[in-house]
Structure formats: structure tokens, C-alpha cells
Amino acid sequence: MSKTNEKGIALILTLILVLVISVMAVSLTFLSQSETWSSLNYRLMSQARDGAEAGVHSAANFLTSTTTYTPAGTVSDPLSGYKYTSVWPVQSPSTATTGNDVYLSANTSKQPSNYPYSAAQTAFNASGVGKGSFSAGNTTINYATYARLLSMTKLNSTISGSSATVQTWEITSDGTISGVRAAKVEVSAILEETVVPTFGYAAFATNNGCSALQFGGGGYTDSYNSATYISGTPTAAASGGNIGTNGNLSTSGSPTTINGNLSTPRAGVGACTSNNVTAWTDTSGTVNGSIVELPQAVTYPAPPAVIPAP
């Protein structure tokens, strides 16, 4: 073999090796940059979602607070301006059949507002209510919301005789971050007010102290299904006889039995003192159900005065 045929081979191999290393370096740089942008995008989208959820909570707080919003049914916002008994969602004006959904909107570029009562719309447009912003590090996050009225139900209080309107809303919120690397997330939620019976307990004591509610001497609670009752003595069930108190239940004597749940904001079973109000103090009594911890004390409206007075 002639050595003259191998001239320059080292240079060629070196150039090929440099090319391979260069390609690998560019690939690693691109991969590293992609991971960086991916992490940034994830952070921006997470922050935008936080903004959208903040908008949902802000709108929900507005709609459920009696100091900021009053549901339709007042003199200035009468129910006659809505059609709500035979359509879904609620329509306005009351003669509308479809295409006139009722909106409270602080995001008018996406959904114009047509809420009949202008004062409610003005309050919803206030900064920090239907729209607002907050900071996260060096990032400013904005939110803008609108709420669609899905349903309304008019109820009359069996205690005070006053009427109230129960509403269901669909809240949609956009969370946005502006700039070179912008982000936008939309979140929707249903805000529904649950209707529960005024008298959901066999007995309820509003006092918040010890022995607020006492059962003894073989007393008991139970329930029956009024839908199947015709006449005579109804067939009782050893369940559903729920009781409640803002304070403590005291039971004594056997067979004193609560055939249901005990609901109270208090916790624990045992001796009750003014500094430690427990849920239940028991002396040979029985609660067949569960102890349900209420999130807060229950307040019942005062009944109207009897006219004429006895």
C-alpha cells in the first residue's frame, strides 16, 4: 500500500468529529432552551388559572353577600321583569323566549351585560369585584368575569311571612397575563344556593351553652314518611329524628334515644363547662346517628307577633 494515498485523512476525521460534537452541542442547547420555555409557560398558565379562579371567587362573594347584592324581587328590581318559571336559563325581558339570557358582566368585550337592574351591574363592575388584578412576584395577573343567571325560585318564609329569591348562576372568569410571553385561562363554575326545609330537625336549641338541649326520662325521636301516611298512627322509623343545637346536648336515663343525627358547631363528647362546651354530655342516653359538626351557629328569624295578641 502506498502511504501517499493516506494523506489528509486525519484532517477529515477531525472535521467530522467537530461536526458531530457541534450538532450535539446545538441539540443540547435547544433542548435546554425548550425545557426553560416549557417551565415558563407552565408557570404563566398556572398563574393565569389562579387569576381566573380568583375572579370566580370574587364574583361568588359578590352574589352571596347580602351587603353587596340583593336578588331580584325588590321594588326596584321586580320579578315581573324576568321570565323564570317556564324557561331555562332565565330570560329578560319577561316576554322573551330564547336568546335573551341574563348576564352580569365585567368582561363586556366577551359578553355584554343586560342585567335589568343597573345598580347591580354598576356594583359588579367595581374594581376588585367582577374585574381586578393582583401581583405574583414581578407578574401582574388580571381577571375579568361574567355571570349568567340560570334559574330563580321564589320562596315564602313560613316563619316571618317574607319572600326570598333563590338563584343559580354560572360564573365564567378569564385570567390573563400580558406581555411578550402572554397567557390566558378561562374557568367556569356553578354557584347554586341549596334550598333546605326550615324545620330540618325534630328539635333545635339556639342557645350556645351547656345543656342547651336536654333529653331524659326515656324520651326519644324518630320519623315517618308523610308521603305514605293516610290515617291513624303512622309507621315510625328508627332514623331521621335528627336534632341540633348551637351548644351542648345533654341526655340522661335509659332508654332515652335519639334516632338520628346530632348537629352542632361544638365538638367532642364529655363533661361540659362554660370554658369547654362539648357537643354531647351523656348519662346512659343514646344517639344512634352521627355527630355532625356545623360550620357555624344556626340563626332562625324571629316569628312575627300574633295578631290579635292573646
LOPAKE-215453 format. One line per 4 residues: number of its first residue (from 1); their letters; for each residue x, y, z of N, C-alpha, C. Coordinates in Angstrom, 1 decimal. Layout:
REM LOPAKE-215453
NUM> a> X:Y:Z:X:Y:Z:X:Y:Z ~ ...
***
This chain:
REM LOPAKE-215453
1> mskt> 0.9:-1.2:0.0:0.0:0.0:0.0:0.9:1.2:0.0 ~ 0.5:2.2:-0.8:1.3:3.4:-0.9:0.8:4.4:0.2 ~ 1.7:4.9:1.0:1.4:5.8:2.0:0.9:7.2:1.5 ~ 1.2:7.4:0.2:0.7:8.7:-0.4:-0.8:8.7:-0.5
5> nekg> -1.5:7.5:-0.5:-2.9:7.5:-0.6:-3.6:7.9:0.7 ~ -2.9:8.0:1.9:-3.5:8.3:3.2:-3.3:9.8:3.6 ~ -2.8:10.6:2.7:-2.5:12.0:3.1:-3.8:12.7:3.3 ~ -3.9:13.5:4.5:-5.1:14.3:4.8:-6.2:13.6:5.5
9> iali> -6.1:12.3:5.8:-7.2:11.5:6.4:-7.5:12.0:7.9 ~ -6.4:12.4:8.6:-6.6:12.9:9.9:-7.4:14.2:10.0 ~ -7.2:15.0:9.0:-7.9:16.3:8.9:-9.4:16.0:8.7 ~ -9.7:15.1:7.8:-11.1:14.8:7.5:-11.8:14.2:8.7
13> ltli> -11.1:13.3:9.4:-11.7:12.7:10.6:-11.9:13.7:11.7 ~ -11.0:14.7:11.8:-11.1:15.8:12.8:-12.3:16.6:12.5 ~ -12.5:17.0:11.2:-13.6:17.8:10.8:-15.0:17.1:11.0 ~ -15.0:15.8:10.8:-16.2:15.0:11.0:-16.6:15.0:12.5
17> lvlv> -15.5:14.8:13.3:-15.7:14.8:14.8:-16.2:16.1:15.3 ~ -15.6:17.2:14.8:-16.0:18.6:15.2:-17.5:18.8:14.8 ~ -17.9:18.3:13.6:-19.2:18.5:13.2:-20.2:17.7:14.1 ~ -19.8:16.5:14.4:-20.7:15.7:15.3:-20.9:16.4:16.7
21> isvm> -19.7:16.8:17.2:-19.8:17.5:18.5:-20.6:18.8:18.4 ~ -20.5:19.5:17.4:-21.2:20.7:17.2:-22.7:20.5:17.1 ~ -23.1:19.4:16.4:-24.5:19.0:16.3:-25.1:18.7:17.7 ~ -24.3:17.9:18.4:-24.7:17.5:19.8:-24.8:18.7:20.7
25> avsl> -23.9:19.7:20.6:-23.9:20.9:21.4:-25.2:21.7:21.1 ~ -25.5:21.9:19.8:-26.6:22.6:19.4:-27.9:21.9:19.9 ~ -27.9:20.6:19.8:-29.1:19.9:20.2:-29.3:20.0:21.7 ~ -28.2:19.9:22.5:-28.4:20.1:23.9:-28.8:21.5:24.3
29> tfls> -28.3:22.5:23.6:-28.7:23.9:23.8:-30.2:24.1:23.5 ~ -30.6:23.5:22.4:-32.0:23.6:22.0:-32.9:22.9:23.0 ~ -32.5:21.8:23.5:-33.3:21.0:24.5:-33.3:21.8:25.8 ~ -32.2:22.4:26.2:-32.2:23.1:27.4:-33.1:24.4:27.3
33> qset> -33.1:25.0:26.2:-33.9:26.2:26.0:-35.4:25.8:25.9 ~ -35.7:24.6:25.3:-37.1:24.2:25.3:-37.6:23.9:26.7 ~ -36.8:23.3:27.5:-37.2:23.0:28.9:-37.4:24.3:29.7 ~ -36.6:25.3:29.4:-36.7:26.6:30.1:-38.1:27.2:29.7
37> wssl> -38.3:27.2:28.4:-39.6:27.9:27.9:-40.8:27.1:28.4 ~ -40.6:25.7:28.4:-41.8:24.9:28.9:-42.1:25.2:30.3 ~ -41.1:25.3:31.2:-41.3:25.7:32.6:-41.9:27.0:32.7 ~ -41.4:28.0:31.9:-42.0:29.3:32.0:-43.5:29.3:31.5
41> nyrl> -43.8:28.6:30.5:-45.2:28.5:30.0:-46.1:27.9:31.1 ~ -45.6:26.8:31.7:-46.3:26.2:32.8:-46.6:27.2:33.9 ~ -45.6:27.9:34.3:-45.7:28.9:35.4:-46.7:30.0:35.0 ~ -46.6:30.5:33.8:-47.6:31.5:33.4:-49.0:31.0:33.3
45> msqa> -49.2:29.8:32.8:-50.5:29.2:32.7:-51.1:28.9:34.1 ~ -50.3:28.5:35.0:-50.7:28.3:36.4:-51.1:29.6:37.1 ~ -50.3:30.6:36.8:-50.7:31.9:37.4:-51.9:32.5:36.8 ~ -52.1:32.3:35.5:-53.3:32.8:34.8:-54.5:32.0:35.3
49> rdga> -54.4:30.7:35.6:-55.5:30.0:36.2:-55.8:30.5:37.6 ~ -54.8:30.8:38.4:-55.0:31.3:39.7:-55.8:32.6:39.6 ~ -55.5:33.4:38.6:-56.3:34.7:38.4:-57.7:34.4:38.0 ~ -57.9:33.4:37.1:-59.3:33.1:36.7:-60.1:32.6:37.9
53> eagv> -59.5:31.7:38.8:-60.2:31.2:39.9:-60.4:32.3:40.9 ~ -59.5:33.3:41.0:-59.8:34.4:41.9:-61.0:35.2:41.5 ~ -61.1:35.3:40.1:-62.3:36.0:39.6:-63.6:35.3:39.9 ~ -63.6:34.0:39.9:-64.8:33.2:40.2:-65.1:33.4:41.7
57> hsaa> -64.2:33.3:42.5:-64.4:33.5:44.0:-64.9:34.9:44.3 ~ -64.3:35.9:43.6:-64.7:37.3:43.8:-66.2:37.5:43.4 ~ -66.6:37.0:42.2:-68.0:37.1:41.8:-68.9:36.3:42.7 ~ -68.5:35.2:43.1:-69.3:34.4:44.1:-69.5:35.1:45.4
61> nflt> -68.5:35.7:45.9:-68.6:36.5:47.1:-69.6:37.7:46.9 ~ -69.5:38.3:45.8:-70.5:39.4:45.5:-71.9:38.9:45.5 ~ -72.2:37.8:44.8:-73.5:37.3:44.6:-74.1:36.7:45.9 ~ -73.3:36.3:46.8:-73.8:35.7:48.0:-73.8:36.6:49.2
65> sttt> -73.3:37.8:49.1:-73.2:38.7:50.2:-74.5:39.6:50.2 ~ -75.2:39.7:51.3:-76.4:40.5:51.4:-76.0:42.0:51.4 ~ -74.8:42.3:51.6:-74.4:43.7:51.7:-74.0:44.3:50.3 ~ -73.7:43.4:49.3:-73.3:43.9:48.0:-74.4:43.6:46.9
69> ytpa> -75.2:42.5:47.1:-76.1:42.2:46.1:-77.4:41.6:46.7 ~ -78.5:42.1:46.1:-79.9:41.6:46.5:-80.5:41.0:45.3 ~ -80.9:39.7:45.4:-81.5:39.0:44.3:-82.8:39.7:43.9 ~ -83.2:39.5:42.7:-84.4:40.1:42.1:-85.6:39.8:43.0
73> gtvs> -86.6:40.7:43.0:-87.8:40.5:43.9:-88.0:41.7:44.7 ~ -87.2:42.8:44.6:-87.4:44.0:45.3:-88.2:45.0:44.5 ~ -88.6:46.1:45.1:-89.4:47.1:44.4:-88.6:47.7:43.2 ~ -87.3:47.9:43.3:-86.5:48.4:42.2:-86.1:47.4:41.2
77> dpls> -86.2:46.1:41.6:-85.8:45.0:40.7:-86.9:43.9:40.8 ~ -88.1:44.2:40.2:-89.2:43.3:40.4:-89.0:42.0:39.6 ~ -89.6:40.9:40.1:-89.6:39.6:39.3:-90.3:39.7:38.0 ~ -91.2:40.7:37.9:-92.0:40.8:36.7:-91.1:41.2:35.5
81> gyky> -89.9:41.6:35.7:-89.0:41.9:34.6:-88.3:40.7:34.1 ~ -88.5:39.5:34.6:-87.8:38.3:34.2:-88.8:37.2:33.8 ~ -88.4:36.4:33.0:-89.2:35.1:32.7:-88.4:34.0:33.3 ~ -88.9:33.3:34.3:-88.1:32.3:35.0:-88.9:31.1:35.4
85> tsvw> -90.1:31.0:35.2:-90.9:29.9:35.6:-91.1:28.8:34.5 ~ -90.9:29.1:33.3:-91.1:28.1:32.2:-90.0:28.0:31.2 ~ -88.8:28.7:31.5:-87.7:28.6:30.6:-86.4:28.4:31.4 ~ -85.4:27.9:30.7:-84.0:27.8:31.3:-83.0:28.1:30.2
89> pvqs> -82.1:29.0:30.5:-81.9:29.8:31.7:-82.9:30.9:31.7 ~ -82.8:31.8:32.8:-83.8:32.9:33.0:-83.6:33.9:31.8 ~ -84.7:34.4:31.4:-84.8:35.3:30.2:-85.2:36.7:30.7 ~ -84.7:37.7:29.9:-85.1:39.1:30.2:-85.2:39.8:28.8
93> psta> -86.3:40.5:28.5:-87.4:40.8:29.4:-88.3:39.6:29.6 ~ -89.3:39.8:30.4:-90.2:38.7:30.8:-90.9:38.0:29.7 ~ -91.0:38.7:28.5:-91.7:38.2:27.4:-90.8:37.4:26.5 ~ -89.5:37.4:26.8:-88.5:36.7:25.9:-88.7:35.2:26.0
97> ttgn> -88.4:34.5:24.9:-88.5:33.0:24.9:-87.1:32.4:24.8 ~ -86.2:33.0:24.1:-84.8:32.5:24.0:-83.9:33.5:23.4 ~ -82.6:33.4:23.7:-81.7:34.4:23.2:-81.5:35.6:24.0 ~ -82.2:35.7:25.1:-82.0:36.9:26.0:-81.6:36.5:27.4
101> dvyl> -80.6:35.7:27.5:-80.1:35.2:28.7:-79.6:36.4:29.6 ~ -79.8:36.3:30.9:-79.5:37.5:31.8:-78.0:37.4:32.2 ~ -77.3:38.5:32.0:-75.9:38.5:32.4:-75.5:39.7:33.2 ~ -74.7:39.4:34.2:-73.9:40.5:34.9:-72.5:40.3:34.4
105> sant> -72.0:41.4:33.8:-70.7:41.2:33.1:-69.7:42.3:33.4 ~ -68.5:42.0:33.8:-67.4:42.9:33.9:-66.4:42.6:32.8 ~ -66.8:41.7:31.9:-65.9:41.4:30.7:-66.8:41.6:29.5 ~ -67.1:42.9:29.2:-68.1:43.2:28.2:-67.5:42.9:26.8
109> skqp> -66.2:42.9:26.6:-65.7:42.6:25.3:-66.0:41.1:24.9 ~ -66.2:40.3:25.9:-66.5:38.9:25.6:-68.0:38.6:25.8 ~ -68.7:39.2:26.7:-70.1:39.0:27.0:-70.7:40.3:27.5 ~ -71.5:41.0:26.7:-72.1:42.3:27.2:-73.1:42.0:28.3
113> snyp> -73.3:43.0:29.1:-74.2:42.8:30.2:-75.6:43.3:29.8 ~ -76.7:42.6:30.3:-78.0:43.1:30.1:-78.9:42.9:31.3 ~ -78.2:42.9:32.5:-79.0:42.8:33.8:-79.9:43.9:33.9 ~ -81.2:43.6:34.2:-82.2:44.7:34.2:-82.0:45.8:35.2
117> ysaa> -81.4:45.4:36.4:-81.2:46.4:37.4:-79.8:47.0:37.3 ~ -79.7:48.2:36.9:-78.4:48.9:36.6:-77.6:49.0:37.8 ~ -78.1:49.2:39.0:-77.3:49.4:40.2:-76.5:48.1:40.5 ~ -77.1:47.0:40.3:-76.3:45.7:40.5:-75.2:45.6:39.5
121> qtaf> -75.5:46.0:38.2:-74.4:45.9:37.2:-73.3:46.9:37.6 ~ -73.6:48.1:38.0:-72.6:49.1:38.4:-71.7:48.5:39.5 ~ -72.3:47.9:40.5:-71.6:47.3:41.6:-70.7:46.2:41.2 ~ -71.2:45.4:40.3:-70.4:44.2:39.8:-69.2:44.7:39.0
125> nasg> -69.3:45.9:38.3:-68.2:46.4:37.5:-67.1:47.0:38.4 ~ -67.3:47.2:39.7:-66.4:47.9:40.5:-65.1:47.1:40.5 ~ -64.0:47.8:40.6:-62.6:47.2:40.7:-62.5:46.2:41.9 ~ -62.0:45.1:41.6:-61.9:44.1:42.7:-63.1:43.2:42.8
129> vgkg> -64.2:43.4:42.1:-65.4:42.6:42.1:-65.4:41.7:40.9 ~ -66.0:42.2:39.8:-66.1:41.5:38.6:-64.8:41.5:37.8 ~ -64.0:42.4:38.1:-62.7:42.5:37.4:-61.7:43.1:38.4 ~ -60.4:42.7:38.2:-59.4:43.2:39.1:-58.0:42.6:38.7
133> sfsa> -57.0:42.9:39.5:-55.7:42.4:39.3:-54.9:42.3:40.6 ~ -53.9:41.4:40.6:-53.0:41.3:41.7:-51.6:40.9:41.2 ~ -50.6:41.0:42.1:-49.3:40.7:41.7:-48.8:39.4:42.2 ~ -48.0:38.7:41.4:-47.3:37.5:41.9:-45.8:37.7:41.5
137> gntt> -45.0:38.1:42.4:-43.6:38.4:42.0:-43.6:39.7:41.2 ~ -43.0:39.5:40.0:-42.9:40.6:39.0:-44.0:40.5:38.0 ~ -45.0:39.6:38.2:-46.0:39.4:37.2:-47.3:40.0:37.7 ~ -48.0:40.7:36.8:-49.4:41.2:37.1:-50.4:40.3:36.5
141> inya> -51.3:39.8:37.3:-52.3:38.9:36.8:-53.7:39.6:36.9 ~ -54.4:39.6:35.8:-55.7:40.2:35.7:-56.8:39.2:35.6 ~ -58.0:39.5:36.0:-59.2:38.7:35.9:-60.4:39.6:35.5 ~ -61.2:39.0:34.7:-62.5:39.6:34.3:-63.6:38.6:34.2
145> tyar> -64.7:38.8:34.8:-65.7:37.8:34.9:-67.1:38.2:34.3 ~ -67.9:37.2:34.0:-69.3:37.5:33.8:-70.1:36.3:34.3 ~ -71.3:36.6:34.7:-72.2:35.6:35.4:-73.5:35.5:34.7 ~ -74.0:34.3:34.3:-75.3:34.1:33.7:-76.2:33.6:34.7
149> llsm> -77.4:34.2:34.7:-78.5:33.7:35.7:-79.2:32.5:35.1 ~ -79.0:31.4:35.7:-79.6:30.1:35.2:-81.0:29.9:35.6 ~ -81.3:30.1:36.9:-82.6:29.8:37.4:-82.9:30.7:38.6 ~ -84.2:30.9:38.9:-84.7:31.7:40.1:-85.9:30.9:40.6
153> tkln> -86.0:30.9:41.9:-87.2:30.3:42.6:-87.6:31.3:43.7 ~ -88.8:31.6:43.7:-89.4:32.5:44.8:-89.9:31.6:45.9 ~ -89.4:31.9:47.2:-89.9:31.2:48.3:-90.5:32.1:49.3 ~ -91.4:31.6:50.1:-92.0:32.4:51.2:-91.7:31.7:52.5
157> stis> -91.2:32.6:53.5:-90.9:32.1:54.8:-92.1:31.7:55.6 ~ -92.1:30.5:56.1:-93.2:30.0:57.0:-93.2:30.7:58.3 ~ -92.0:31.3:58.7:-91.9:31.9:60.0:-92.3:33.4:59.9 ~ -91.6:34.2:59.1:-91.8:35.6:59.0:-92.8:36.0:58.0
161> gssa> -93.1:35.1:57.1:-94.0:35.5:56.0:-93.4:36.3:54.9 ~ -92.1:36.6:55.0:-91.4:37.4:54.0:-91.0:36.5:52.8 ~ -90.8:37.0:51.7:-90.4:36.3:50.5:-88.9:36.4:50.2 ~ -88.3:35.4:49.5:-86.9:35.5:49.2:-86.8:34.8:47.8
165> tvqt> -85.7:35.2:47.1:-85.5:34.6:45.8:-84.2:33.8:45.8 ~ -84.2:32.6:45.4:-83.1:31.7:45.4:-82.6:31.6:44.0 ~ -81.3:31.9:43.7:-80.8:31.9:42.3:-79.7:30.9:42.1 ~ -79.5:30.5:40.9:-78.4:29.7:40.4:-77.7:30.4:39.3
169> weit> -76.4:30.6:39.5:-75.6:31.4:38.5:-74.5:30.5:37.9 ~ -74.1:30.8:36.7:-73.0:30.2:36.0:-71.9:31.3:35.9 ~ -70.8:31.2:36.6:-69.8:32.2:36.6:-68.6:31.8:35.7 ~ -68.2:32.7:34.8:-67.1:32.4:33.9:-66.1:33.5:34.1
173> sdgt> -64.8:33.1:34.3:-63.8:34.1:34.6:-62.6:33.9:33.7 ~ -62.0:34.9:33.1:-60.8:34.9:32.3:-59.6:35.4:33.2 ~ -58.6:34.6:33.3:-57.4:35.1:34.0:-56.3:35.3:32.9 ~ -55.7:36.5:32.8:-54.8:36.9:31.8:-53.5:37.5:32.3
177> isgv> -52.4:37.2:31.6:-51.1:37.8:31.9:-50.6:38.4:30.5 ~ -50.4:39.7:30.5:-50.0:40.4:29.3:-48.4:40.5:29.2 ~ -47.9:40.8:28.0:-46.5:40.9:27.9:-46.0:40.1:26.7 ~ -44.7:39.9:26.6:-44.1:39.2:25.5:-44.6:37.7:25.6
181> raak> -44.5:37.2:26.8:-45.0:35.8:27.0:-46.3:35.9:27.7 ~ -47.4:36.0:26.9:-48.8:36.2:27.4:-49.4:34.9:27.8 ~ -50.4:34.9:28.6:-51.1:33.7:29.0:-52.6:34.0:29.3 ~ -53.5:33.1:29.0:-54.9:33.3:29.3:-55.6:32.0:29.6
185> vevs> -56.3:31.9:30.7:-57.0:30.7:31.1:-58.5:31.1:31.4 ~ -59.4:30.3:31.0:-60.9:30.5:31.3:-61.3:29.4:32.3 ~ -62.0:29.8:33.3:-62.6:28.9:34.3:-64.1:29.2:34.5 ~ -64.9:28.1:34.6:-66.3:28.3:34.8:-66.7:27.5:36.0
189> aile> -67.7:28.0:36.7:-68.2:27.3:37.9:-69.7:27.6:38.1 ~ -70.4:26.7:38.7:-71.8:26.9:39.0:-72.0:27.3:40.5 ~ -72.7:28.4:40.7:-73.0:28.8:42.1:-74.4:28.6:42.3 ~ -74.7:27.6:43.2:-76.1:27.2:43.5:-76.4:27.3:44.9
193> etvv> -77.5:27.9:45.3:-77.9:28.1:46.7:-78.9:26.9:47.0 ~ -78.5:26.1:47.9:-79.3:24.9:48.3:-80.5:25.3:49.1 ~ -81.7:24.8:48.7:-82.9:25.1:49.5:-83.1:23.9:50.4 ~ -83.2:24.2:51.7:-83.4:23.2:52.7:-84.7:23.5:53.5
197> ptfg> -85.3:22.5:54.1:-86.5:22.8:54.9:-86.2:23.7:56.1 ~ -87.1:24.6:56.4:-86.9:25.5:57.6:-86.8:24.6:58.8 ~ -87.6:23.6:59.0:-87.6:22.7:60.1:-87.0:21.4:59.7 ~ -85.7:21.3:59.8:-85.0:20.1:59.4:-84.6:19.2:60.6
201> yaaf> -85.1:19.6:61.7:-84.8:18.9:63.0:-86.0:18.6:63.8 ~ -86.0:17.5:64.5:-87.1:17.2:65.4:-87.1:18.2:66.5 ~ -85.9:18.7:66.9:-85.8:19.8:67.9:-84.5:20.5:67.7 ~ -84.5:21.8:67.9:-83.2:22.6:67.7:-83.2:23.6:68.8
205> atnn> -82.0:23.7:69.5:-81.8:24.8:70.5:-80.8:25.8:70.0 ~ -81.2:27.0:70.0:-80.3:28.1:69.5:-79.3:28.6:70.6 ~ -79.5:28.2:71.9:-78.6:28.5:72.9:-77.2:27.9:72.6 ~ -76.1:28.6:73.0:-74.8:28.0:72.6:-74.0:27.5:73.9
209> gcsa> -74.7:27.3:75.0:-74.1:26.9:76.2:-74.3:25.4:76.5 ~ -73.9:25.0:77.7:-74.1:23.7:78.2:-75.6:23.4:78.4 ~ -76.0:22.1:78.2:-77.4:21.7:78.3:-78.4:22.5:77.6 ~ -77.9:23.1:76.4:-78.9:23.9:75.6:-80.1:23.0:75.2
213> lqfg> -79.9:21.8:75.0:-80.9:20.8:74.6:-80.8:19.6:75.6 ~ -81.9:19.2:76.2:-81.9:18.1:77.2:-82.9:17.1:76.8 ~ -82.5:15.8:76.9:-83.5:14.7:76.7:-83.3:13.8:77.9 ~ -84.4:13.3:78.4:-84.2:12.3:79.5:-85.6:11.6:79.8
217> gggy> -85.5:10.7:80.8:-86.7:10.0:81.2:-87.3:9.1:80.1 ~ -86.5:8.6:79.3:-87.0:7.7:78.3:-87.5:8.4:77.0 ~ -87.2:9.7:76.9:-87.7:10.4:75.6:-86.9:9.9:74.4 ~ -87.5:10.1:73.3:-86.9:9.6:72.0:-87.4:10.5:70.8
221> tdsy> -86.6:10.4:69.8:-87.1:11.0:68.5:-87.0:9.9:67.4 ~ -87.9:10.0:66.4:-87.9:9.1:65.3:-88.6:9.9:64.1 ~ -89.0:9.2:63.1:-89.6:9.9:61.9:-90.5:9.0:61.2 ~ -91.3:9.6:60.3:-92.1:8.7:59.4:-92.3:9.4:58.1
225> nsat> -92.7:8.6:57.1:-92.8:9.1:55.7:-94.2:9.7:55.5 ~ -94.3:11.0:55.5:-95.6:11.6:55.4:-96.3:11.4:54.0 ~ -95.4:11.0:53.0:-96.0:10.7:51.7:-96.8:9.4:51.7 ~ -96.5:8.5:52.6:-97.3:7.3:52.6:-98.3:7.3:53.7
229> yisg> -98.4:8.4:54.5:-99.4:8.4:55.6:-100.8:8.6:55.1 ~ -101.8:7.9:55.6:-103.2:8.0:55.2:-104.0:8.4:56.4 ~ -104.0:7.6:57.5:-104.7:7.9:58.7:-104.2:7.0:59.8 ~ -104.7:7.4:61.0:-104.3:6.6:62.2:-102.8:6.9:62.6
233> tpta> -102.3:6.0:63.3:-100.9:6.2:63.8:-99.9:5.8:62.7 ~ -99.0:6.7:62.3:-98.1:6.4:61.2:-97.0:5.4:61.7 ~ -96.5:4.7:60.7:-95.4:3.8:61.0:-94.1:4.5:61.1 ~ -93.5:4.5:62.3:-92.3:5.2:62.6:-91.1:4.4:62.2
237> aasg> -90.0:5.2:61.8:-88.7:4.6:61.5:-87.7:5.0:62.6 ~ -86.9:4.2:62.9:-85.8:4.5:64.0:-84.7:5.2:63.3 ~ -85.0:6.2:62.6:-84.0:7.0:61.9:-84.6:8.4:61.5 ~ -83.8:9.3:61.1:-84.4:10.6:60.6:-84.9:11.5:61.7
241> gnig> -84.8:11.1:63.0:-85.2:12.0:64.0:-84.1:12.9:64.5 ~ -83.6:13.7:63.5:-82.4:14.5:63.8:-82.6:15.6:64.7 ~ -81.7:16.0:65.6:-81.8:17.1:66.4:-80.6:18.0:66.3 ~ -80.6:19.2:66.8:-79.5:20.1:66.6:-79.5:21.2:67.7
245> tngn> -78.3:21.8:67.9:-78.2:22.8:68.9:-76.9:23.6:68.6 ~ -77.0:24.9:69.0:-75.7:25.7:68.8:-74.8:25.5:70.0 ~ -75.3:24.7:71.0:-74.4:24.4:72.2:-74.3:22.9:72.4 ~ -74.7:22.5:73.6:-74.4:21.2:74.0:-75.7:20.4:74.2
249> lsts> -75.7:19.1:73.9:-76.8:18.2:74.1:-76.5:17.4:75.4 ~ -77.5:17.3:76.3:-77.4:16.5:77.5:-78.5:15.4:77.5 ~ -78.1:14.2:77.6:-79.0:13.1:77.6:-78.8:12.3:78.9 ~ -79.9:11.8:79.5:-79.9:11.0:80.7:-81.0:10.1:80.7
253> gspt> -80.8:9.0:81.4:-81.9:8.0:81.6:-82.0:7.0:80.5 ~ -82.2:5.8:80.8:-82.3:4.8:79.7:-83.8:4.3:79.7 ~ -84.4:4.2:78.5:-83.8:4.2:77.2:-84.0:5.5:76.4 ~ -83.5:6.7:76.9:-83.6:7.9:76.2:-82.7:7.7:74.9
257> ting> -83.4:7.9:73.7:-82.8:7.6:72.5:-83.0:8.7:71.4 ~ -82.0:9.1:70.8:-82.1:10.0:69.6:-81.9:9.1:68.4 ~ -83.0:8.8:67.7:-82.9:8.0:66.5:-82.6:8.9:65.3 ~ -81.4:9.5:65.2:-81.0:10.4:64.2:-79.6:10.9:64.5
261> nlst> -79.3:12.0:63.8:-78.0:12.7:64.0:-78.1:13.9:64.9 ~ -77.0:14.2:65.6:-76.9:15.4:66.4:-76.0:16.4:65.6 ~ -76.6:17.6:65.3:-75.8:18.6:64.6:-75.5:19.8:65.5 ~ -74.3:20.2:65.6:-73.8:21.3:66.4:-72.5:21.8:66.0
265> prag> -72.2:23.1:66.2:-70.9:23.6:65.9:-69.8:23.2:66.9 ~ -70.3:22.6:68.0:-69.4:22.1:69.0:-68.8:20.8:68.7 ~ -67.7:20.4:69.4:-67.1:19.1:69.1:-66.8:18.4:70.4 ~ -66.6:17.1:70.3:-66.2:16.3:71.5:-67.4:15.8:72.3
269> vgac> -67.2:14.7:73.0:-68.2:14.1:73.9:-67.6:14.1:75.3 ~ -68.4:14.5:76.3:-67.9:14.5:77.6:-68.5:15.6:78.5 ~ -67.9:15.9:79.6:-68.3:16.9:80.5:-68.3:18.3:79.9 ~ -69.3:19.1:80.1:-69.4:20.4:79.5:-69.2:21.5:80.6
273> tsnn> -68.4:22.5:80.3:-68.2:23.6:81.1:-68.3:24.9:80.3 ~ -68.4:26.0:81.0:-68.5:27.3:80.2:-67.3:27.6:79.4 ~ -66.1:27.0:79.8:-64.9:27.3:79.0:-64.6:26.1:78.0 ~ -65.4:25.1:78.1:-65.2:24.0:77.1:-66.6:23.3:76.9
277> vtaw> -67.3:23.9:76.0:-68.7:23.4:75.6:-68.5:22.3:74.6 ~ -68.8:21.1:75.1:-68.7:19.9:74.2:-70.0:19.7:73.4 ~ -70.0:18.8:72.5:-71.2:18.6:71.6:-72.2:17.8:72.4 ~ -71.8:16.8:73.2:-72.7:15.9:73.9:-72.2:15.5:75.2
281> tdts> -73.1:15.6:76.2:-72.8:15.1:77.5:-73.8:14.0:77.8 ~ -73.4:12.8:78.1:-74.3:11.6:78.1:-74.2:10.9:79.5 ~ -75.4:10.6:79.9:-75.6:9.8:81.1:-76.6:8.7:80.8 ~ -76.1:7.6:80.2:-76.9:6.5:79.8:-78.0:6.7:78.7
285> gtvn> -77.8:7.8:77.9:-78.6:8.0:76.8:-77.9:7.5:75.5 ~ -78.6:7.6:74.3:-78.1:7.1:73.1:-78.4:8.0:71.9 ~ -77.4:8.2:71.1:-77.6:8.9:69.8:-77.2:7.9:68.7 ~ -78.2:7.4:68.0:-78.0:6.3:67.1:-77.3:6.8:65.8
289> gsiv> -77.4:8.1:65.5:-76.8:8.6:64.3:-75.4:9.1:64.5 ~ -75.0:10.1:63.7:-73.7:10.6:63.8:-73.7:12.0:64.5 ~ -72.6:12.5:64.9:-72.4:13.9:65.4:-71.9:14.7:64.2 ~ -72.8:15.6:63.7:-72.4:16.4:62.5:-72.0:17.8:63.0
293> elpq> -70.7:18.1:62.7:-70.2:19.4:63.1:-70.6:20.5:62.1 ~ -71.5:21.4:62.6:-71.9:22.5:61.8:-70.8:23.5:61.6 ~ -70.7:24.2:60.4:-69.7:25.2:60.2:-69.8:26.4:61.0 ~ -71.1:26.7:61.4:-71.3:27.9:62.2:-72.7:27.8:62.9
297> avty> -72.9:28.7:63.8:-74.2:28.6:64.6:-75.4:28.9:63.7 ~ -76.5:28.3:64.0:-77.7:28.4:63.2:-78.6:29.6:63.8 ~ -79.0:30.5:62.9:-79.9:31.6:63.4:-81.2:31.5:62.7 ~ -82.3:31.4:63.5:-83.6:31.4:62.9:-84.2:32.8:63.1
301> papp> -85.0:33.2:62.1:-85.7:34.5:62.2:-86.7:34.5:63.2 ~ -86.9:35.6:63.9:-87.9:35.7:64.9:-89.3:35.6:64.3 ~ -90.2:34.8:64.9:-91.5:34.7:64.3:-92.3:36.0:64.5 ~ -93.2:36.3:63.6:-94.0:37.6:63.7:-94.9:37.5:64.9
305> avip> -95.3:38.7:65.4:-96.2:38.7:66.6:-97.6:38.2:66.1 ~ -98.2:37.6:67.1:-99.6:37.1:66.8:-100.6:38.2:66.9 ~ -101.4:38.3:65.8:-102.4:39.4:65.8:-103.8:38.7:65.6 ~ -104.7:39.0:66.5:-104.6:39.8:67.7:-103.8:39.1:68.8
309> ap> -103.2:39.8:69.7:-102.4:39.2:70.7:-103.4:38.5:71.7 ~ -102.9:37.3:72.2:-103.8:36.5:73.1:-104.0:37.2:74.4
***
